[in-house]
Amino acid sequence: REAQVLALYASGATAETVAAELFISRNTVTDHVRNIRAKYVGLGRDVRSKTGLYKRAVEDGFVD
């Protein structure tokens, strides 16, 4: 599910839009994004901004 959230959120969708698209709550989206960011930090690939998250998502093939 994190991959789905990452693809939508990093592509520019708001947390509210992602939540509606995936039929989950906004809080669940923000939890997923927080977990994704923590995983990248753990790998030494910090993502402090949405732009940085987008860059990592493209590098990792989650977003075209």
C-alpha positions as YAML, in Angstrom:
chain: A
units: angstrom
residues:
- id: 1
  name: ARG
  ca: [0.00, 0.00, 0.00]
- id: 2
  name: GLU
  ca: [2.92, 2.33, 0.68]
- id: 3
  name: ALA
  ca: [3.97, 2.05, -2.97]
- id: 4
  name: GLN
  ca: [0.52, 3.16, -4.09]
- id: 5
  name: VAL
  ca: [0.53, 6.08, -1.68]
- id: 6
  name: LEU
  ca: [4.05, 7.04, -2.75]
- id: 7
  name: ALA
  ca: [3.19, 6.97, -6.44]
- id: 8
  name: LEU
  ca: [0.15, 9.21, -6.03]
- id: 9
  name: TYR
  ca: [1.54, 11.56, -3.39]
- id: 10
  name: ALA
  ca: [4.93, 12.03, -5.02]
- id: 11
  name: SER
  ca: [3.22, 12.75, -8.34]
- id: 12
  name: GLY
  ca: [1.71, 15.85, -6.78]
- id: 13
  name: ALA
  ca: [-1.58, 14.68, -5.29]
- id: 14
  name: THR
  ca: [-2.55, 16.02, -1.90]
- id: 15
  name: ALA
  ca: [-2.98, 13.70, 1.05]
- id: 16
  name: GLU
  ca: [-6.74, 14.26, 0.78]
- id: 17
  name: THR
  ca: [-6.75, 13.28, -2.91]
- id: 18
  name: VAL
  ca: [-4.66, 10.17, -2.25]
- id: 19
  name: ALA
  ca: [-7.01, 9.19, 0.57]
- id: 20
  name: ALA
  ca: [-10.07, 9.54, -1.64]
- id: 21
  name: GLU
  ca: [-8.44, 7.66, -4.52]
- id: 22
  name: LEU
  ca: [-7.42, 4.73, -2.32]
- id: 23
  name: PHE
  ca: [-10.48, 4.79, -0.03]
- id: 24
  name: ILE
  ca: [-8.40, 5.33, 3.10]
- id: 25
  name: SER
  ca: [-8.25, 8.17, 5.62]
- id: 26
  name: ARG
  ca: [-6.02, 11.20, 5.32]
- id: 27
  name: ASN
  ca: [-4.33, 10.11, 8.55]
- id: 28
  name: THR
  ca: [-3.48, 6.75, 7.00]
- id: 29
  name: VAL
  ca: [-1.92, 8.55, 4.04]
- id: 30
  name: THR
  ca: [0.19, 10.74, 6.30]
- id: 31
  name: ASP
  ca: [1.22, 7.67, 8.32]
- id: 32
  name: HIS
  ca: [2.33, 5.92, 5.12]
- id: 33
  name: VAL
  ca: [4.24, 8.99, 3.95]
- id: 34
  name: ARG
  ca: [5.93, 9.26, 7.36]
- id: 35
  name: ASN
  ca: [6.92, 5.57, 7.16]
- id: 36
  name: ILE
  ca: [8.22, 5.97, 3.61]
- id: 37
  name: ARG
  ca: [10.33, 8.97, 4.60]
- id: 38
  name: ALA
  ca: [11.72, 7.04, 7.60]
- id: 39
  name: LYS
  ca: [12.69, 4.13, 5.36]
- id: 40
  name: TYR
  ca: [14.54, 6.43, 2.99]
- id: 41
  name: VAL
  ca: [16.33, 8.08, 5.92]
- id: 42
  name: GLY
  ca: [17.28, 4.62, 7.17]
- id: 43
  name: LEU
  ca: [18.85, 3.93, 3.79]
- id: 44
  name: GLY
  ca: [20.81, 7.19, 3.93]
- id: 45
  name: ARG
  ca: [18.61, 8.78, 1.25]
- id: 46
  name: ASP
  ca: [16.93, 11.60, 3.16]
- id: 47
  name: VAL
  ca: [13.75, 13.12, 1.72]
- id: 48
  name: ARG
  ca: [12.79, 16.28, 3.59]
- id: 49
  name: SER
  ca: [10.48, 17.74, 0.95]
- id: 50
  name: LYS
  ca: [7.76, 16.53, -1.37]
- id: 51
  name: THR
  ca: [10.11, 17.34, -4.26]
- id: 52
  name: GLY
  ca: [12.78, 15.13, -2.70]
- id: 53
  name: LEU
  ca: [10.24, 12.38, -2.23]
- id: 54
  name: TYR
  ca: [9.25, 12.70, -5.89]
- id: 55
  name: LYS
  ca: [12.90, 12.45, -6.95]
- id: 56
  name: ARG
  ca: [13.40, 9.27, -4.90]
- id: 57
  name: ALA
  ca: [10.14, 7.79, -6.23]
- id: 58
  name: VAL
  ca: [11.30, 8.38, -9.82]
- id: 59
  name: GLU
  ca: [14.74, 6.91, -9.08]
- id: 60
  name: ASP
  ca: [13.12, 3.84, -7.57]
- id: 61
  name: GLY
  ca: [10.55, 3.38, -10.34]
- id: 62
  name: PHE
  ca: [7.39, 4.20, -8.40]
- id: 63
  name: VAL
  ca: [6.66, 7.24, -10.60]
- id: 64
  name: ASP
  ca: [7.38, 7.72, -14.30]
...
